[in-house]
Amino acid sequence: MITSSTLGQTTVPIVHDMPQLSRIYIFCEKKAPHEEWIKNWSKIKGIFTDIAPLCKALQQAAQECDQNMISISFVPSSSESSKPNLNKFDSSFMYTQIIKEILLSINFEQHHINEFTIYCRQLFAANPKELQNVEKLEQEYYKHLPIWWYTYPCFLYSMLNRSLRMMEVNLIIRMGLFIRHLYNHIAKLHEEQYVGNAKMEPLTVFRGQGISKTDFNRMLQAQSGLLSFNNFLSTGMHRQVALNFARETMESSDLVGILFVMKIDPSIASVPFADIHGTSYFEERDQILFAMHSIFRIGPMEQIDGNNRLWQVNLTLTSENDPDVQALTEEIRKNTYPHLQGWDRLGKILIKLEQLNKAQEVYNILLDQALTDHEKSFIYHMLGMVKRSQGEYADAIACYQQSIELKQKILSPTDANLAASYNNIGSAYDKMGDYSNALSSHQKALEICQKNLPINNLNLVTIYNNIASVYNKIGDYSSALSSQQQALEIRQKTLPSNHPDLATSYSNIGSVYYNMGDHSNALPSHQKALEIRQKILSLNHPDLAASYNNVASVYNKMGDYSNALSYHQKALKIRQKALPSNHPDLATSYNNIGSAYSSIGDYSNALACHQKALEIRLKTLPSNHSYLARSYTNIGLVYDSMIDYPNALSCHQKALEIHQKTLRSDNPDLSASHNNIGLMYNNMGDYSNALSNYKKACQILKKTLPLNHPHLARSYSNTALVYNNMKDHANALSYYKKALKAWQKTLPLNHSQLARTYDNIASMFDNIGDYLNAVLFHQKVLEIYQNTLPSNHPDLATSYNNIGLMYNKISDYSNALSSHEKALEICQNTLPTNHPDLATSYNNIASVYDSMGDYSNALSYQQKALEIYQNSLPSNHSHLAASYNNIGLMYNSMGDYSSAFSYQQKALEIYQNSLPSNHSHLATTYNNIGLVYDNMGDYSNALSSHEKALEIYQNSLPSNHPDLATSHNNIGSVYDNMGDCSNALSYYKKALKIWQKTLPANHPHLARSYNNIGSVYDNMNDYSNALSSHQKAIEIYQKTLPSNHPDLATSFNNIGSVYEKMGDYSKALSYYEKDLEICEKTLSSSHPDFAPTYGHIGMTYSKTGEHSKAVLYCERALRILESSLPASHPHIQLYGNNLEYVRKQM
């Protein structure tokens, strides 16, 4: 700091003890008045009345600062590390070693010094004195020796040492010629002064400087190891002069003063050094100058005068035969592209070490210096590699394309050198999600290589693998498999049978089969890879763990969770033996095992494993590391499966918080976190927050991705899901169509993602009651799967099941049953006997039999499903509860209300023990129990159960949610059965009002609601409103359902009933016969739904006096019920009484 005397007297006491301040200079008119007070402040270095001596003092201070800031590296001795590890010492050590080798391999020319002086003129444009030095350098460079220039008081000394200390690669390149000349000059003097002089005695030289406390502690720990000075090193012959330098550095509280005492044997020295007396600009000084990267052995260290901030450190210059130096040099050379020459070698090393900005500096400088198209094409190619590694894929492609354009000027279109650029362009497009251009570029590379290389050249393998990777991502698994098999074929012909690259090929092929869902081929491929690795690798090798994980993943997909868990545990066992207890790969294994436990519904163990993974990562990673975010996400997903949404939400919010602190606001990982949070809010029924998070995710992706990017399509699908749950099916359908449009522009026509989107759209059509379009889209799904998947793939089974469900809804029971049976056959051929997907198929078949009125078969299939769940799932799993609910409903239809009630209670007990008190599954079960009580005539308990369901819905759902309409409808039905027409009508109208607000005008639910209202008006003898309501129902059904749908039959029956009560028996019979006609076309002859139709026709004929016909139809009604219902069912007694009545009328 420079201050005036007046200001200094007030300022110095305030700032003196600041560690950042090392020297204070007083600049004033007179010295005498201030000589006394400055004695109290040790950092004041003098009073100056003239600017010249002050500038000289500042120059000396700057030189001392340069001396103290020289770059030093420390390497542990061989006793601590038997094999050098490049990660255990400073990168500057390796850089200077490489730079030295590079400098000695480059042929510098006059234009290099010209380029350097041009650069210096720009740098010192505002510094006239240094501009004079630049001019002198340009005019007189070859008139003086390099050492003279190094010691000449100008910018060269400080610029050179700063560039080496800070690894300013661009400056090192610009000064390359001077560094090379300086090194060679020292080497030449060394040879003249020491080589061949047998009588030369060992030398002792001294250097005094300060080093940071951190470096001092590292030096203490490295005692007996190696110390490297990474700059050119100035030393002296006089101990006291060096000691004075060391003492002066102690004035800075951050430094420790070091007196280096260096013993040198000139006959074995590993680096050139020279006495520069007479060569230096300062001829009178006695100095020994060492070339850059001088390496010493650290000897004894001792305090000087008992001062713990002043030490003597004894060093011995190493020889080239020193085993540590040899091992270190060889390890560096082996790992740093020794076959390359010049600055390209440094650029590639910087890319390898992910020092990408420095690598970019190297190639930008080289580009400025490049003279030929050949040089420029190579540099653009390397800049492309840098940009790709930086994630700037568009810039990378631009660089590669410039490289290709230049190559095409000097090479033939099929020259092999073009292939590398096309291949790299393909990889960049791949990263951008532009798979069409990625594939095109890789194929150009392949075409060129096939024309230039032998058919079994291993370079082709890389390209085949890249092509396979793209095909894999676009879902063209057949082509991906073909490319991987071509890569395997080349390796089989050129490599030994147990070569590790063969294992890699088998593993890649296994992964493609895995993505195809062809697990029977995926498993042996991964097992072949495992077999090779078991033969050639140690028992605890990490690649074995990777193979075990791959095999485990296939077993998991096959539903063989026991083997999946076993293989994941084998992988964990290897990693536990081979790795430290807190190694990140152990966390990965715990994650895999956690996922396996999740697959079998063992969420307790899943949670424990994911928490172990998190614990490891918390101990070993920074608090904002992305892997921590992944762990929180995994734990959140388990909590989600446990239906503990608050904890799940908390974990996903922690993941989001990490991403927000470490990522740019438009990073896709932020989008993923918003998606997960949206999912939790969605599951909690908080659709507003769910929608908000999904839209945030979408906005992030729109900023960074093309409008048709797959991630945006997924975001549209998530948004559609929320709208669907909000029962806003129009918006849901709109967003699914947006997703479909994006997928169609980026994916092949048979891609599985298109199938999933068609499936979602089909579900929307299902929700709005457009079952025919739903069938159409489900059939599109099936067509894709039939063209792309093996005939026994589980996704085909799912597709058949979905089609079966739609056929069931349009009462095409034959096709419904056929579809579900195809699904069942696939599951039986590919899955273990207790797999949950088999239970799904049994449930679906049961549903068709239920619709057909074949309750016996329906119950049988429901019980098969239950048996699977009981054998494969924990006793409190939600699937078990759903199965109990289904069986309860079946017994209810059969009139076995005691059994129905028992099963519904079992379902309720599971849900009460595992779900929040306001969960929708509880409401569904209360509704089911209410239906049983209603059928038993216990209207009080029926009403109570339905009101519990309604209360849950009111506390957890929006006021217009369709599930509320269902509850209002159920309560209305109970009041209807109780004869309380007023309350019945009120609740039915509440249901209708909700459906009118949330459903399309022609949705079948509206028709059912009109039918219910019509029946109440009928019971109230308000036949006009009854007919009007039933006719509205028919109008809707005729617009949306097939002409022979059972719901139409129900409406015809309802209108017939009204006309019957009005005494218009002719019209009544006409509508009953329309009902009967539909039933005869769609139902089996023994279906229970025939009974009410026959009954109504019979009783109407009785009223018209046609008693024989009345008896005939009443007998038919009773026979159907007796064949399908238990003898105790109340309907049998009712219809028996009707038959007895009409017989008495004859």
CORFENVEN-V974138 format. One record per helix or strand of 2 or more residues. SS is the DSSP state (alpha for helix, beta for strand). FROM is the first residue (numbers start at 1). LEN is the number of residues. If there is no record, write none. Layout:
ss:SS from:FROM len:LEN
ss:SS from:FROM len:LEN
//
This chain:
ss:beta from:2 len:2
ss:alpha from:5 len:11
ss:beta from:24 len:4
ss:alpha from:32 len:3
ss:alpha from:37 len:4
ss:beta from:44 len:5
ss:alpha from:51 len:18
ss:beta from:72 len:4
ss:alpha from:86 len:3
ss:alpha from:91 len:13
ss:alpha from:110 len:14
ss:alpha from:128 len:16
ss:alpha from:146 len:6
ss:alpha from:155 len:12
ss:alpha from:169 len:6
ss:alpha from:176 len:18
ss:beta from:203 len:10
ss:alpha from:213 len:9
ss:beta from:226 len:4
ss:beta from:233 len:4
ss:alpha from:239 len:11
ss:beta from:255 len:10
ss:beta from:273 len:3
ss:beta from:287 len:4
ss:beta from:294 len:11
ss:beta from:307 len:11
ss:alpha from:323 len:12
ss:alpha from:342 len:11
ss:alpha from:356 len:14
ss:alpha from:373 len:17
ss:alpha from:393 len:18
ss:alpha from:416 len:17
ss:alpha from:435 len:18
ss:alpha from:459 len:15
ss:alpha from:477 len:18
ss:alpha from:500 len:17
ss:alpha from:519 len:18
ss:alpha from:542 len:16
ss:alpha from:561 len:18
ss:alpha from:584 len:16
ss:alpha from:603 len:18
ss:alpha from:626 len:16
ss:alpha from:645 len:18
ss:alpha from:668 len:16
ss:alpha from:687 len:18
ss:alpha from:710 len:16
ss:alpha from:729 len:18
ss:alpha from:752 len:16
ss:alpha from:771 len:18
ss:alpha from:794 len:16
ss:alpha from:813 len:18
ss:alpha from:836 len:16
ss:alpha from:855 len:18
ss:alpha from:878 len:17
ss:alpha from:897 len:18
ss:alpha from:920 len:17
ss:alpha from:939 len:18
ss:alpha from:962 len:16
ss:alpha from:981 len:18
ss:alpha from:1004 len:16
ss:alpha from:1023 len:18
ss:alpha from:1046 len:16
ss:alpha from:1065 len:18
ss:alpha from:1089 len:15
ss:alpha from:1107 len:18
ss:alpha from:1130 len:16
//
